[in-house]
Amino acid sequence: MPGFELFGPEERKEINDVMETGILMRYGFDGPRKGIWKSKELEAELCKRLDCGYAQLVSSGTAANTTALAALGIGAGDEVILPVFTFVASFESVLTVGAVPVFVDVDETLTLDPAAVRRAITPRTKCIMPVHMCGAMADMDALMAICKEHNLLLMEDACQSFGGRYKGKYLGTIGHAGTFSFDFVKIVTCAEGGAVVTNSEDVYTKLDGYSDHGHDHKGVDRGADLHPFIGYNYRISELHSAIGLAQVRKLDQFLAIQKKNYQQLKSILSTLPEVTFRTILDPEGNICTFLDWFLPTEEATRALLAELRQQGILAGNMYWYEHNWHYIRKWDHLKNATALGKLTDAQQKALLSLDKADFSASDRIMSRCISTSIGLLWTEEQTKEKGEKIVAAIRKVLSKEKAHA
Ligand SMILES: *Cc1c(COP(=O)(O)O)cnc(C)c1O
């Protein structure tokens, strides 16, 4: 991770196909484009690859989340339950469609704690939005049971977990809709892009229209299209789809490398009894973009990070607890409800109440968690060296702690 580490002639070839005709738009220009439809081709590839009914490409993962929520009919006043550990895009999309984000704790899966989800349900709850963080899965069986019981929609933010699986199904294809990001740091990248997948034809028709100004795409040309509902422009371009196409075809190669490097690093860290690992509900389905692990205390974790920094080997070891994008602790703009325009009263009220909310259960987990990003270009020797250096640093920090105790 990320996929750009292995850019090659394949991406260049796909882009050149598009430049041969110069038709950079995904719709229309049927004659001049001479049969080149990279976006359509990539959508078909996604359906085949993920074994799902429909795929709609859009301009980003954030646009994918917004388009998915809109297509599921989520709007003003509806509550969407999502985790405190995610990326800001998840709540941005909820706010964009006028809905209210309801944040709940994560457990050691680093995804939604189903018990916390249950406690957060109100008569206004319309959707549960698990986020499959760092390449691995939320507890989909438990969440689907809750959705069935309370008649709720399930929208999977699988933006970080393209190619991941849960009990034989691809992440993103299990709920009513699921989203992916192909931004520059994801496992498959096209610079900027995203996709929504679904098995419902009705939802797909709405995704298709919403992401292109409400066009029904049934006219003889774009000007003749009807607009059955109000949409927006979240279109992807043919250049982005071209790169995405080359990258998706390399997914199996990426997964094989990541799994190998992940296993090697994990077995080195496993030699220390003080190191524990994230709960992975279906290890086969983990895409292994990160190795997520815990130390026994926040103090030890912070001491280790300081040690890694001092040794110049901190890079790639993510401490989400202090991260500005990924964990609620640092989202002051959200907690202060600082938007450019007016939010709805319900949104404003929910956001301003976040400051007093108790997420100590998540704090206890996230404050001890380090995620080590897995490289596609690491050699076996380099992986070994990285692992051994981390192990030595942990030993040093823990023995210092013991001496102080
Ligand atoms: C990357 C990401 C997104 C949004 O993707 P962009 O393509 O950058 O807009 C949404 N959710 C999660 C969890 C992400 O990691």
The ligand as a Gaussian input file, in Angstrom:
#p B3LYP/6-31G(d) Opt

LIG

0 1
 C      -10.102000       7.591000       2.038000
 C      -11.363000       7.434000       2.798000
 C      -12.568000       8.041000       2.417000
 C      -12.690000       9.065000       1.336000
 O      -11.970000       8.927000       0.252000
 P      -11.476000      10.104000      -0.718000
 O      -11.384000       9.389000      -1.999000
 O      -10.152000      10.574000      -0.200000
 O      -12.518000      11.168000      -0.722000
 C      -13.711000       7.746000       3.133000
 N      -13.686000       6.937000       4.186000
 C      -12.549000       6.353000       4.618000
 C      -12.592000       5.441000       5.781000
 C      -11.348000       6.611000       3.957000
 O      -10.221000       6.064000       4.411000

